[in-house]
Amino acid sequence: MGIVRTALLALIAAFGVSAASAQDYKAALVAADTITVGTSGSAPPFSMTNAAGELEGFDIDVVNLIAKQLGLTAKFEKLDFAGLLPGLGAGRFDLIASGVTRTPERLASKDFFLLSPYIVNGAAVTRREADTDIASWKDVCGKTMGAVRGGTFQKVAKEKLPADCVTKSREYPGATELFLDLENRRIDFAAHDFLGPKYLAKSGKLTGTVTLDDLLATITQSVAVNNKNKPLADAIDAQFEIWRKDGTLQGLADKWFGASIDWSKAQ
């Protein structure tokens, strides 16, 4: 039955969305025939800016595939992560894509639609190689934590760790600035995702650090869509369901993270 359902979904996708639903989501776009996307450009490898000043990453590939499938042109606008969700709520974007973590608060929000998972990740500690006294999350108490402003990892840390464990913290516009301060010893550890720093270390863009395998929480991430365009949210969610089953998202995870997605952990 599952195979038949997947085949039917793929067949529907091959013919594109219906004319009626296409008209529905096209009518509510910020700009005609264009999907306007907010992204940080500083959340590697989800969204990052290369040496030529161009955006690239997992999110960029996902959105370009979405745009192609829906017959739209993708237009990306860069903004600090903390401004992305407010910008979406204000109607500046059709969607935001920058490794947005699916938290209960965000899923319950009336300001936007946070879609089903496109990746499974975790809340991890990244610290300097020499600082071997930090071997797990239980060793961070009394240390200075760094995190991305507007992100969820500092909140996860404060909720999951003992009270008064972390009393000193600094926040940054994006992961680029966060890890630069870690390298420069302005913070003791970064509370961030697991996959991003692993990619940076593997690609030689982050040196002298270790991302610990000890995860404080398993998280899922996705894109968030303007609350005035439910047809767009539904169309993208339907596509994500297909891509989770046919290996498209796994292929992008292989490309950008070098990691297998365990969908059984997706909630």
C-alpha positions in Angstrom: 0.0 0.0 0.0 2.9 2.4 0.9 4.5 1.7 -2.5 1.3 2.4 -4.4 0.8 5.6 -2.4 4.3 6.8 -3.1 3.9 6.0 -6.8 0.6 7.9 -7.0 2.2 10.9 -5.3 5.1 10.8 -7.7 2.7 10.6 -10.6 0.9 13.7 -9.3 4.2 15.5 -8.9 5.3 14.6 -12.4 2.2 16.4 -13.9 2.7 19.3 -11.5 0.1 20.8 -9.2 -3.4 21.3 -10.5 -4.1 24.5 -12.4 -6.6 25.5 -9.6 -4.1 25.1 -6.8 -1.3 26.8 -8.8 -3.6 29.8 -9.3 -4.3 29.8 -5.5 -0.7 29.9 -4.4 0.4 32.2 -7.3 -2.2 34.8 -6.4 -0.7 35.2 -2.9 3.0 35.5 -3.8 4.9 38.6 -2.8 5.9 39.1 -6.4 4.3 37.6 -9.5 5.6 34.1 -10.6 8.5 34.5 -8.1 9.0 32.7 -4.8 10.7 35.3 -2.5 13.0 33.6 0.0 14.6 34.9 3.1 17.8 33.3 4.1 20.8 34.1 6.3 23.6 33.2 4.0 25.6 32.4 7.2 24.3 29.0 8.3 26.6 26.6 6.6 25.9 24.2 5.0 22.2 25.1 4.9 22.7 28.6 3.6 26.1 30.2 2.9 27.8 32.7 0.7 30.7 31.4 -1.4 33.9 33.3 -2.5 32.0 34.7 -5.6 29.4 36.2 -3.3 26.7 33.6 -4.4 24.4 31.7 -2.1 24.8 28.0 -1.9 23.9 25.1 0.4 21.3 22.5 1.3 18.5 25.1 1.7 19.4 26.8 -1.6 19.2 23.5 -3.5 15.9 22.6 -1.8 14.3 25.9 -2.7 15.5 25.8 -6.2 14.0 22.3 -6.6 10.7 23.6 -5.1 10.7 26.6 -7.5 11.3 24.3 -10.5 8.6 21.9 -9.4 6.1 24.7 -8.9 6.9 26.6 -12.1 8.3 29.6 -10.2 11.5 31.6 -10.1 13.4 31.7 -6.8 14.6 35.1 -5.5 16.8 35.0 -2.4 17.2 37.9 0.1 19.8 37.8 2.8 19.0 38.8 6.4 20.4 38.0 9.8 18.7 34.9 11.2 16.9 36.8 14.0 15.1 38.9 11.4 13.9 36.0 9.2 10.7 34.9 11.1 9.6 38.5 11.8 10.2 39.3 8.2 8.1 36.4 7.1 5.3 37.4 9.5 5.4 40.9 8.1 4.8 39.6 4.6 8.3 40.4 3.2 8.9 36.8 2.1 7.0 33.9 0.7 9.1 31.5 2.7 12.3 31.4 4.8 15.0 28.7 4.4 17.9 28.8 6.8 17.9 25.5 8.8 14.8 26.5 10.8 14.3 24.2 13.8 10.8 22.8 14.3 10.0 23.7 17.9 6.6 23.3 19.6 6.3 27.1 19.8 7.0 27.6 16.1 4.8 24.8 15.0 1.9 26.3 17.0 2.5 29.8 15.6 -0.3 31.6 13.7 2.3 33.9 12.0 3.6 31.3 9.6 3.4 27.6 8.5 6.4 25.6 9.6 6.5 22.6 7.3 7.2 18.9 7.8 10.9 17.8 8.2 13.4 18.0 5.4 16.3 16.9 7.7 17.0 15.3 11.1 19.7 16.9 13.2 20.7 17.4 16.8 21.7 20.0 19.5 25.5 19.6 19.9 28.5 21.1 21.6 31.4 22.4 19.4 34.5 23.3 21.4 38.2 23.9 20.7 40.3 20.7 20.3 42.5 21.6 23.2 39.7 22.0 25.6 39.3 18.4 26.5 37.7 19.2 29.8 34.5 19.5 27.8 33.7 15.9 26.9 29.9 16.1 26.9 27.1 18.5 27.7 27.4 17.8 31.4 30.8 19.5 31.3 29.6 22.9 30.1 28.4 24.2 33.4 30.2 27.4 34.4 31.5 27.9 30.8 30.6 30.7 28.4 28.2 29.6 25.7 27.8 31.1 22.3 24.8 30.7 20.0 23.0 32.2 17.0 20.7 35.1 17.9 17.0 34.0 17.3 18.0 30.3 17.2 16.8 27.5 19.4 20.0 25.9 20.7 20.6 28.2 23.6 17.0 27.7 24.6 17.3 23.9 24.4 20.5 24.1 26.5 18.8 26.2 29.2 15.8 23.9 29.3 17.7 20.6 29.3 20.6 21.5 31.5 20.5 21.9 35.3 19.3 25.3 36.6 22.1 27.9 36.7 24.4 25.6 34.7 25.0 28.2 32.0 24.9 31.8 33.3 27.2 33.4 30.7 26.4 33.5 27.1 26.9 35.5 23.9 24.7 35.7 20.8 25.7 36.2 17.1 24.0 37.1 13.8 25.0 33.8 12.3 27.1 30.7 12.5 30.1 32.3 10.8 30.4 34.9 13.5 29.7 32.3 16.2 32.6 30.0 15.2 35.0 32.9 14.6 34.6 33.9 18.3 35.0 30.2 19.3 38.3 30.1 17.5 39.3 33.4 19.0 38.5 32.2 22.5 35.8 34.7 23.3 33.5 31.8 24.2 34.2 28.3 25.6 31.7 26.4 23.4 29.1 26.8 20.8 25.6 25.5 21.3 24.6 24.7 17.7 23.4 21.9 15.4 25.4 18.8 14.9 25.6 18.6 11.1 26.7 22.2 10.3 30.0 22.2 12.2 30.7 18.6 11.0 30.5 19.9 7.4 32.7 22.9 8.2 35.4 20.8 9.8 35.3 18.2 7.0 35.6 21.0 4.3 38.5 22.7 6.1 36.4 25.8 6.8 36.5 25.3 10.6 39.8 24.2 12.1 41.0 23.4 15.6 37.5 22.4 16.9 35.6 19.3 17.8 31.8 18.7 17.6 30.9 16.2 20.2 28.6 13.2 19.4 26.7 13.7 22.6 23.4 15.3 21.6 21.3 17.2 24.1 18.2 16.7 21.9 17.2 15.4 18.4 15.7 18.1 16.3 14.1 18.4 12.9 14.3 21.3 10.5 12.4 22.7 7.6 11.2 25.8 5.8 8.6 28.2 7.0 5.9 29.7 4.7 3.9 32.9 4.8 0.7 32.4 6.7 -1.3 34.1 3.9 -0.4 31.4 1.5 -1.6 28.0 2.7 -1.8 26.6 -0.8 1.9 27.2 -1.2 2.6 25.5 2.2 0.5 22.5 1.2 2.2 22.2 -2.2 5.7 22.3 -0.7 4.7 19.9 2.1 3.3 17.4 -0.5 6.6 17.6 -2.4 8.6 17.0 0.8 6.6 13.9 1.4 7.6 12.6 -2.0 11.2 13.6 -1.6 11.5 11.9 1.8 10.3 8.6 0.2 12.1 8.8 -3.2 15.6 9.7 -1.8 15.8 13.3 -3.1 16.3 14.7 0.4 18.8 12.0 1.2 20.7 12.8 -2.0 21.0 16.5 -0.9 22.0 15.3 2.6 24.8 13.2 1.1 26.0 16.2 -0.9 26.0 18.8 1.9 26.3 16.8 5.1 27.7 13.4 4.1 25.1 12.0 6.5 22.3 9.5 6.4 18.8 10.8 7.5 17.1 8.6 10.0 13.5 9.5 9.3 12.3 7.3 12.2 13.5 10.1 14.5 11.5 12.7 12.7 8.6 14.0 14.7 
